[in-house]
Amino acid sequence: MSKRVTIDPITRIEGHLRIDVDVDGGRVKKAWSSGQMWRGVELILLGRDPRDAWAITQRICGVCTTVHAICSVRAVENALQMEIPLNAQYIRNLIILAHSVHDQIVHFYHLSALDWVDVTSALKADPDKAAALGESLSSWHLNSKHEMRRVHERLKHFVNGGQLGIFTNGYWGHPAMKLSPEVNLMAVAHYLQALEVQRKANKIVSILGAKTPHIQNVAVGGVANPINPDSPAVLTVERLMAIKGFIDELADFVKNVYLIDVAAIGAFYADWTAIGKGVTNYLAVPDIPLDTKGTKFALPGGYIDGGDLATFKPITKFGDEYFTKGVEESVKHSWYDYSKAGALHPYKGETKPNYTDFKDDAKYSWLKSPTFYGKVAQVGPLARVLTMLAAGHEPTKKYATATLDTVSALAKTKVGLGAMHSTIGRHAARAISCAVQVDMLDDQWKLLVDNIGKGDVKTFNPPTFPKGEIMGMGFHEAPRGALSHWVVIDDGKIKNYQCVVPSTWNACPRNDKDEPGPYEASLLDTPIADAEKPLEVLRTIHSFDPCIACAIHLTDTESNTAITVKAV
């Protein structure tokens, strides 16, 4: 008998995402992804000065702040066909990379690891055996017996006190949990250590961006960071050396803990390499520009059709025509109306809300449905890693090969690239991407220091707005995937503004052809052990790292329901 399961909200951070699944015979037969808030920031921007857009758009969300600031200034700069000083590119790149490394560490350990790790099981662990296991996998200094014993005692203190503190409300003891007590204890220890490590990345963003979240330093034309090696009030050698220290600490954790933990969980949950595949059209944009015009990038991007890396088509520069012409959004199943039927290009995008309540076969989400040349596309770390592999990016190849080799060794069977098209593969891709980016942090730091050493301290080119109408598109490969801002400027004022964000690509409802979005497609045929505790649904959705505020913004004033998990 078919049973409807509703999880609302499903996210551990930045909620507002509702997932409905029909379960029959212990498997998901149909799924709906519904954004439960209306964004509306595009309407706030109309008529404003384009130079202010970056400060407003990064308030879309308290998590994805930096990414919108960067994308917004790039959109306006593209409309003006501006060049950006090299120092400004390097400073932006450092902020981008530090933000991304922070985001990916937090996502795995604090937002999704508890889908795989049974915290209460760790109480049964032998701390010395957990330490021996950790030391056999890497040289991380906090895999010691002393540390595992300390974490074990701390966990017992939580439980004996009648509560689990930060570990409350997990699906502990769920039949889908497979890790041994020792692996669970090691994972809990790394969860707590990651709380401290992620602060190092945030400190980099704070030093260069003036604060975080909501950085203050970017501007259309560059950044507001004056550079003077001799002045204590601006970007100095002392601050640059502090950043280098944080980069080294992050690299140690990412390579000796994060990559290893993901590989271990992938090996223990090898069956999940066959679950959560969904949409295999992959879209990623290039990033980390190395020149003033945005024509050379450290990280490549492009499009892969049907999971076949041989179909890779690159996206090569800011304002790339191939990318610009390919994006459209439809609203057949979204709580919006368009003035005409069919999908709209973002330059002609409309934001006209029309709420109709949740209707399975009609409108059921505040998210629009993006397509790339008419096709649904998955964005995010998996798309990023696969497109970089297709482009022949050597650092990505190195970390992808090492990760798959570690998984194969632990699983005692060969695990190839095909396993990446899955729920657990998205986690592996995020770890691989993070390792590439932490190395790139070091590279960008050296480029900035070397350029300053040559006597170049320029960080800003002033913009000039022409009369008449101009259009621009800025993209950024954000932690959750391809992000793009599209702006139409008329006589120096914003005439239209549209944000096409990663969680819109992945969490979208069905499109004009009634094709499911990536979240919906990835849930089909997922095994469900207990419909009252739909952990398996959480695992796959969390593997995308949903952040729905970027896609929506509204509150239901009638029901006031905060959390609902029901099976009917």
C-alpha distance (Angstrom), angle and dihedral (degrees) to the residues before:
residue distance angle dihedral
M1 . . .
S2 3.80 . .
K3 3.80 116.8 .
R4 3.82 127.6 -166.8
V5 3.82 114.1 -136.8
T6 3.81 119.0 -167.8
I7 3.82 122.2 -167.6
D8 3.79 113.1 -172.7
P9 2.99 116.3 -162.8
I10 3.80 103.6 11.1
T11 3.80 98.3 175.0
R12 3.82 125.8 92.7
I13 3.79 92.0 -151.1
E14 3.78 129.6 28.6
G15 3.80 98.0 10.0
H16 3.82 131.3 -165.8
L17 3.82 95.1 111.2
R18 3.79 117.6 121.2
I19 3.79 121.6 -169.0
D20 3.80 122.9 -165.8
V21 3.80 122.1 -171.9
D22 3.79 133.2 179.6
V23 3.80 108.5 -139.9
D24 3.79 120.8 -160.8
G25 3.77 126.1 167.1
G26 3.79 90.7 0.0
R27 3.82 93.8 -58.3
V28 3.80 136.9 95.6
K29 3.80 110.8 -104.2
K30 3.82 100.0 174.3
A31 3.80 135.4 7.6
W32 3.80 139.3 -164.8
S33 3.80 125.8 -161.4
S34 3.80 112.6 -158.3
G35 3.81 127.0 -174.6
Q36 3.79 105.3 -149.4
M37 3.81 100.9 -161.4
W38 3.80 133.0 62.4
R39 3.81 115.9 -129.4
G40 3.80 103.7 -159.6
V41 3.82 95.1 168.7
E42 3.81 88.9 127.6
L43 3.81 89.2 67.0
I44 3.81 91.7 49.3
L45 3.83 89.9 56.8
L46 3.81 98.0 53.1
G47 3.79 112.9 116.2
R48 3.79 94.5 8.9
D49 3.80 130.6 124.5
P50 3.85 108.3 -88.8
R51 3.79 89.4 -135.3
D52 3.82 88.7 67.4
A53 3.81 96.5 50.6
W54 3.81 95.5 88.8
A55 3.82 92.1 57.5
I56 3.81 92.0 50.0
T57 3.81 99.5 41.5
Q58 3.80 93.8 52.5
R59 3.82 86.4 61.6
I60 3.81 87.8 66.6
C61 3.79 85.7 93.6
G62 3.80 140.7 6.8
V63 3.80 91.2 -137.7
C64 3.82 105.7 41.2
T65 3.79 95.3 44.0
T66 3.79 105.7 126.1
V67 3.79 93.5 45.9
H68 3.81 93.8 60.0
A69 3.79 92.7 46.4
I70 3.82 90.8 53.3
C71 3.80 94.2 43.3
S72 3.80 93.0 48.3
V73 3.81 96.5 52.8
R74 3.80 89.2 45.9
A75 3.82 90.1 54.5
V76 3.80 93.1 52.4
E77 3.81 92.0 42.7
N78 3.79 89.2 51.6
A79 3.81 90.4 52.5
L80 3.81 89.1 51.9
Q81 3.84 93.0 41.1
M82 3.81 89.3 -129.0
E83 3.78 130.4 172.9
I84 3.81 118.9 -136.9
P85 3.82 123.9 -143.5
L86 3.80 113.5 -106.2
N87 3.79 92.7 -119.6
A88 3.81 89.6 55.1
Q89 3.81 90.7 51.5
Y90 3.81 91.9 49.7
I91 3.82 93.2 47.0
R92 3.80 91.4 47.9
N93 3.81 89.4 47.0
L94 3.80 91.9 52.8
I95 3.80 90.7 50.4
I96 3.82 91.6 46.8
L97 3.80 93.6 49.3
A98 3.80 95.8 43.8
H99 3.80 90.5 48.7
S100 3.80 90.5 49.7
V101 3.81 95.0 48.0
H102 3.81 88.9 49.6
D103 3.79 91.9 48.4
Q104 3.80 94.7 49.3
I105 3.82 94.8 48.1
V106 3.80 90.9 48.9
H107 3.79 92.4 45.7
F108 3.78 96.0 54.4
Y109 3.78 100.3 39.9
H110 3.78 104.4 30.2
L111 3.80 104.8 26.5
S112 3.80 106.5 33.3
A113 3.83 113.6 9.2
L114 3.80 90.6 84.4
D115 3.81 88.1 64.3
W116 3.81 86.0 69.5
V117 3.82 104.4 24.9
D118 3.82 121.3 75.2
V119 3.79 104.0 -149.5
T120 3.82 95.6 -168.4
S121 3.80 90.6 52.7
A122 3.81 88.4 61.2
L123 3.82 88.1 69.6
K124 3.82 87.9 71.1
A125 3.80 92.9 53.1
D126 3.78 127.5 113.5
P127 3.84 101.4 -127.5
D128 3.80 92.4 -152.4
K129 3.80 91.5 54.5
A130 3.80 90.0 47.3
A131 3.80 89.1 52.7
A132 3.81 91.8 48.7
L133 3.80 90.1 51.3
G134 3.81 92.2 49.5
E135 3.81 93.0 47.1
S136 3.80 90.6 50.0
L137 3.80 90.3 56.8
S138 3.82 102.4 44.7
S139 3.79 147.1 -9.8
W140 3.82 94.5 -108.8
H141 3.82 106.0 147.0
L142 3.82 94.7 -140.9
N143 3.80 94.6 62.0
S144 3.81 88.7 87.0
K145 3.81 127.2 128.8
H146 3.80 89.5 -113.9
E147 3.82 91.6 55.6
M148 3.81 95.2 45.9
R149 3.80 91.2 48.3
R150 3.80 90.3 49.4
V151 3.83 92.8 50.8
H152 3.82 90.8 45.9
E153 3.81 90.7 54.4
R154 3.79 91.7 45.4
L155 3.80 91.0 52.5
K156 3.80 91.6 49.1
H157 3.79 88.5 52.0
F158 3.84 89.9 55.6
V159 3.79 92.6 51.1
N160 3.81 97.2 41.2
G161 3.78 87.7 51.9
G162 3.79 89.0 61.6
Q163 3.76 96.6 -107.6
L164 3.79 142.6 71.1
G165 3.78 95.5 -141.6
I166 3.80 108.9 -158.9
F167 3.82 89.3 8.5
T168 3.81 95.3 60.3
N169 3.84 120.7 129.1
G170 3.79 99.3 23.7
Y171 3.80 122.0 142.6
W172 3.81 91.0 -109.2
G173 3.80 115.2 -179.8
H174 3.80 91.7 19.9
P175 3.84 112.0 158.0
A176 3.83 90.2 -123.8
M177 3.85 90.9 64.1
K178 3.82 109.9 100.7
L179 3.80 110.4 164.7
S180 3.81 121.3 115.5
P181 3.83 118.2 -114.8
E182 3.82 90.2 -105.7
V183 3.80 93.8 52.5
N184 3.80 89.3 46.6
L185 3.82 90.8 52.0
M186 3.80 92.0 49.2
A187 3.81 89.8 49.7
V188 3.81 92.2 49.6
A189 3.82 89.7 50.8
H190 3.80 90.8 51.5
Y191 3.82 90.4 46.4
L192 3.81 89.4 58.8
Q193 3.81 93.2 42.6
A194 3.80 90.6 51.0
L195 3.81 89.3 59.4
E196 3.79 87.5 66.1
V197 3.81 97.9 37.5
Q198 3.81 95.7 53.0
R199 3.82 88.5 61.1
K200 3.82 89.2 67.5
A201 3.80 90.9 63.8
N202 3.79 91.4 46.8
K203 3.80 90.1 52.7
I204 3.81 89.8 57.8
V205 3.80 90.1 52.3
S206 3.81 90.7 46.7
I207 3.82 94.3 50.6
L208 3.80 93.7 49.3
G209 3.80 99.8 30.7
A210 3.83 98.8 41.0
K211 3.82 91.5 -122.4
T212 3.79 143.1 2.5
P213 2.93 136.2 -104.7
H214 3.81 99.8 34.5
I215 3.79 102.9 22.8
Q216 3.80 117.8 -140.8
N217 3.79 104.9 -158.8
V218 3.81 108.0 76.9
A219 3.78 123.1 96.3
V220 3.78 136.9 171.5
G221 3.80 99.0 -87.6
G222 3.80 100.0 30.6
V223 3.79 136.3 -51.3
A224 3.79 135.1 -43.1
N225 3.81 94.1 -126.9
P226 3.82 109.8 120.7
I227 3.80 110.8 -154.1
N228 3.80 120.2 -142.7
P229 3.82 118.8 148.4
D230 3.82 90.1 -158.4
S231 3.81 101.3 47.5
P232 3.83 120.1 84.6
A233 3.83 91.6 -156.1
V234 3.82 98.1 65.9
L235 3.81 140.3 35.6
T236 3.81 102.6 -41.2
V237 3.79 137.4 173.9
E238 3.81 88.6 -103.1
R239 3.80 91.8 57.4
L240 3.80 91.7 44.7
M241 3.82 90.5 52.8
A242 3.80 90.4 50.0
I243 3.80 88.7 53.9
K244 3.81 90.1 51.5
G245 3.79 90.4 54.3
F246 3.80 91.8 52.2
I247 3.82 90.7 48.7
D248 3.81 91.0 54.6
E249 3.81 92.3 49.8
L250 3.80 91.7 49.2
A251 3.81 91.7 49.4
D252 3.81 91.0 53.4
F253 3.80 92.8 53.6
V254 3.81 96.9 41.4
K255 3.81 94.7 49.9
N256 3.80 100.1 36.3
V257 3.80 100.9 35.6
Y258 3.81 115.8 13.7
L259 3.81 97.6 45.0
I260 3.81 91.6 43.7
D261 3.81 95.0 47.4
V262 3.80 92.6 50.4
A263 3.81 91.1 48.6
A264 3.81 90.7 49.0
I265 3.80 93.6 50.2
G266 3.80 89.2 45.7
A267 3.80 90.0 54.4
F268 3.82 95.4 46.5
Y269 3.82 91.5 45.9
A270 3.81 96.6 40.5
D271 3.82 90.3 143.8
W272 3.82 87.6 68.7
T273 3.79 90.1 67.8
A274 3.82 84.2 77.2
I275 3.81 95.3 48.7
G276 3.81 130.8 75.7
K277 3.80 100.2 22.2
G278 3.80 99.2 138.5
V279 3.81 119.3 143.7
T280 3.83 114.0 19.6
N281 3.80 99.3 -174.0
Y282 3.80 100.8 108.3
L283 3.81 127.2 -159.1
A284 3.81 127.1 -174.7
V285 3.80 132.0 157.5
P286 3.82 126.3 -138.9
D287 3.78 118.2 -105.8
I288 3.81 147.0 175.0
P289 3.82 96.3 65.9
L290 3.81 114.9 -143.2
D291 3.81 99.5 -167.2
T292 3.80 137.0 48.7
K293 3.82 94.9 -103.9
G294 3.79 102.6 47.6
T295 3.81 96.3 -114.6
K296 3.84 98.6 117.9
F297 3.80 122.4 54.7
A298 3.80 136.5 -175.8
L299 3.81 90.7 -147.0
P300 3.83 117.8 46.6
G301 3.79 126.1 -144.8
G302 3.77 140.7 -172.5
Y303 3.80 145.7 124.8
I304 3.82 131.4 -65.6
D305 3.80 120.0 -165.7
G306 3.79 120.5 -144.3
G307 3.80 95.0 -13.3
D308 3.81 92.6 -67.8
L309 3.81 108.2 133.8
A310 3.81 89.4 -160.5
T311 3.83 88.8 69.6
F312 3.83 91.8 60.8
K313 3.79 113.4 140.4
P314 3.82 115.2 -172.2
I315 3.79 128.9 -129.2
T316 3.78 102.6 -147.6
K317 3.81 113.7 -179.7
F318 3.80 147.6 9.7
G319 3.80 107.6 -73.7
D320 3.81 90.2 21.4
E321 3.81 107.5 -175.2
Y322 3.80 94.3 -143.9
F323 3.82 91.5 56.7
T324 3.80 95.2 38.2
K325 3.80 94.8 54.8
G326 3.81 95.7 43.2
V327 3.81 103.4 61.9
E328 3.81 123.1 92.2
E329 3.81 135.4 153.5
S330 3.80 128.9 -147.9
V331 3.82 130.9 -165.5
K332 3.81 105.4 -162.7
H333 3.82 89.8 122.1
S334 3.81 97.3 25.0
W335 3.81 129.5 93.6
Y336 3.81 92.4 -109.1
D337 3.78 137.2 90.2
Y338 3.81 127.0 -140.3
S339 3.78 123.5 -153.6
K340 3.81 88.6 -122.8
A341 3.80 137.3 23.8
G342 3.79 122.9 -89.4
A343 3.79 135.9 29.8
L344 3.81 124.5 -38.3
H345 3.78 131.4 -143.1
P346 3.84 110.6 -120.7
Y347 3.80 92.7 -113.7
K348 3.81 86.3 61.8
G349 3.80 94.2 34.3
E350 3.80 120.8 142.5
T351 3.81 130.0 -152.9
K352 3.81 106.2 -158.8
P353 3.83 111.0 146.6
N354 3.82 119.3 -144.3
Y355 3.80 111.9 173.4
T356 3.82 114.2 -163.1
D357 3.82 102.9 164.3
F358 3.80 121.9 -105.6
K359 3.80 111.1 -45.9
D360 3.81 117.9 176.1
D361 3.80 96.4 -146.2
A362 3.81 98.8 28.8
K363 3.82 132.2 33.4
Y364 3.81 116.5 -12.8
S365 3.83 110.9 146.7
W366 3.81 144.2 52.9
L367 3.80 88.5 -139.1
K368 3.78 120.5 94.3
S369 3.82 121.0 -137.3
P370 3.82 114.3 -112.0
T371 3.79 122.4 -162.0
F372 3.81 133.6 -175.0
Y373 3.80 110.1 -137.1
G374 3.79 87.4 -21.5
K375 3.81 96.2 -49.7
V376 3.80 132.0 111.5
A377 3.81 109.8 -115.8
Q378 3.79 135.6 -164.5
V379 3.80 116.7 -137.1
G380 3.80 131.0 -173.8
P381 3.80 138.5 71.1
L382 3.81 94.6 -31.8
A383 3.80 91.4 52.7
R384 3.81 88.9 44.4
V385 3.81 95.0 51.8
L386 3.82 95.5 43.0
T387 3.81 93.6 48.8
M388 3.81 90.7 47.7
L389 3.80 90.2 50.3
A390 3.80 89.8 48.7
A391 3.81 88.7 50.7
G392 3.81 90.8 53.0
H393 3.81 95.7 -113.1
E394 3.82 103.4 174.7
P395 3.84 99.9 -156.7
T396 3.81 89.9 53.6
K397 3.79 90.9 47.2
K398 3.83 90.3 51.3
Y399 3.81 95.6 52.6
A400 3.81 94.9 38.5
T401 3.81 91.0 52.6
A402 3.81 92.6 46.5
T403 3.81 92.3 48.6
L404 3.79 94.7 48.7
D405 3.82 89.9 46.2
T406 3.82 90.4 53.1
V407 3.80 91.5 48.6
S408 3.81 90.3 48.5
A409 3.81 92.2 50.1
L410 3.81 93.6 49.0
A411 3.81 93.7 42.7
K412 3.83 91.0 44.5
T413 3.80 90.3 -133.8
K414 3.79 134.3 85.0
V415 3.81 112.3 -90.6
G416 3.79 114.0 -168.6
L417 3.79 137.6 -170.3
G418 3.81 91.7 -84.5
A419 3.81 89.0 71.7
M420 3.80 88.6 67.8
H421 3.83 91.4 74.9
S422 3.80 91.0 82.6
T423 3.79 147.9 71.7
I424 3.80 93.6 -84.4
G425 3.82 89.6 41.0
R426 3.79 90.6 62.9
H427 3.81 89.2 57.0
A428 3.80 91.0 48.8
A429 3.80 90.9 49.3
R430 3.80 91.4 50.9
A431 3.82 91.1 52.8
I432 3.82 91.7 46.8
S433 3.80 90.2 48.9
C434 3.81 90.5 48.9
A435 3.82 91.8 52.9
V436 3.80 90.8 50.5
Q437 3.79 90.8 48.9
V438 3.79 96.0 48.2
D439 3.82 88.5 55.5
M440 3.79 88.6 46.8
L441 3.82 89.2 54.2
D442 3.78 88.8 61.5
D443 3.81 91.6 46.8
Q444 3.81 93.2 51.4
W445 3.80 91.6 46.6
K446 3.81 89.9 55.1
L447 3.81 91.9 47.2
L448 3.81 91.2 51.8
V449 3.81 93.9 47.0
D450 3.81 92.2 46.3
N451 3.80 92.3 48.8
I452 3.81 92.1 50.0
G453 3.80 87.7 48.0
K454 3.80 88.8 59.7
G455 3.81 89.1 60.0
D456 3.82 97.3 -102.0
V457 3.82 109.7 136.7
K458 3.82 99.3 155.8
T459 3.81 115.5 129.1
F460 3.82 106.4 161.3
N461 3.82 142.6 49.4
P462 3.84 113.2 -168.0
P463 3.83 114.6 -122.8
T464 3.81 124.7 -129.3
F465 3.81 120.0 -158.6
P466 3.81 118.5 -146.9
K467 3.78 127.4 -145.6
G468 3.79 116.7 -97.4
E469 3.79 131.5 28.0
I470 3.80 126.6 -35.0
M471 3.81 131.3 168.8
G472 3.78 132.7 -151.9
M473 3.79 140.3 178.9
G474 3.78 125.7 -157.8
F475 3.77 123.2 -169.6
H476 3.79 133.9 -171.5
E477 3.80 132.2 -179.4
A478 3.80 95.3 -126.9
P479 3.83 122.3 -170.6
R480 3.81 90.2 -94.4
G481 3.81 93.5 44.0
A482 3.79 144.3 -95.1
L483 3.80 111.8 7.8
S484 3.80 123.0 -177.4
H485 3.82 134.4 -179.5
W486 3.81 120.2 -161.2
V487 3.81 121.5 -162.5
V488 3.79 134.4 -176.1
I489 3.83 112.4 -163.1
D490 3.80 123.2 -166.6
D491 3.81 120.1 -173.2
G492 3.79 90.8 -19.6
K493 3.83 96.1 -50.2
I494 3.81 131.2 101.8
K495 3.81 110.1 -100.4
N496 3.82 97.2 172.4
Y497 3.80 134.4 2.1
Q498 3.79 129.5 -176.7
C499 3.82 130.9 177.6
V500 3.81 117.2 -156.8
V501 3.79 102.2 -168.8
P502 3.83 134.7 -171.9
S503 3.80 95.8 -109.5
T504 3.80 89.0 51.5
W505 3.82 90.1 55.8
N506 3.81 92.8 47.3
A507 3.81 104.5 31.0
C508 3.81 96.8 40.1
P509 3.80 123.0 131.6
R510 3.79 121.8 -119.5
N511 3.81 115.0 -55.7
D512 3.81 132.0 -131.2
K513 3.82 89.4 -72.1
D514 3.84 90.4 50.8
E515 3.82 89.7 -114.5
P516 3.82 113.4 152.9
G517 3.80 120.4 -114.2
P518 3.83 122.3 -117.6
Y519 3.83 95.6 -88.4
E520 3.78 91.9 48.5
A521 3.82 94.6 44.6
S522 3.81 93.0 46.7
L523 3.82 92.4 57.8
L524 3.80 96.5 55.1
D525 3.82 113.0 115.9
T526 3.82 92.6 4.9
P527 3.83 109.8 154.7
I528 3.83 113.9 -118.7
A529 3.82 115.8 -160.3
D530 3.83 95.9 -176.5
A531 3.80 121.5 15.5
E532 3.82 89.9 -160.7
K533 3.82 89.2 58.7
P534 3.83 104.2 34.2
L535 3.80 95.8 -175.1
E536 3.79 92.4 151.4
V537 3.81 91.3 61.8
L538 3.81 90.3 51.0
R539 3.80 90.9 51.2
T540 3.77 95.3 57.1
I541 3.80 97.6 39.9
H542 3.81 92.3 45.8
S543 3.83 89.7 51.1
F544 3.83 86.8 70.5
D545 3.84 91.2 51.0
P546 3.83 96.7 -131.6
C547 3.79 117.2 -146.7
I548 3.76 105.4 177.9
A549 3.81 103.4 177.7
C550 3.81 87.7 76.6
A551 3.78 87.9 58.8
I552 3.83 101.2 40.3
H553 4.07 149.7 6.0
L554 3.84 127.2 -161.3
T555 3.82 140.2 110.8
D556 3.82 128.1 -142.0
T557 3.83 104.8 -129.8
E558 3.81 94.0 -175.5
S559 3.82 108.3 57.0
N560 3.84 100.6 27.8
T561 3.80 87.0 -161.6
A562 3.81 110.7 161.4
I563 3.82 102.8 -178.5
T564 3.79 131.2 13.5
V565 3.80 129.1 175.5
K566 3.76 111.8 166.3
A567 3.78 140.8 155.1
V568 3.80 117.2 -154.5
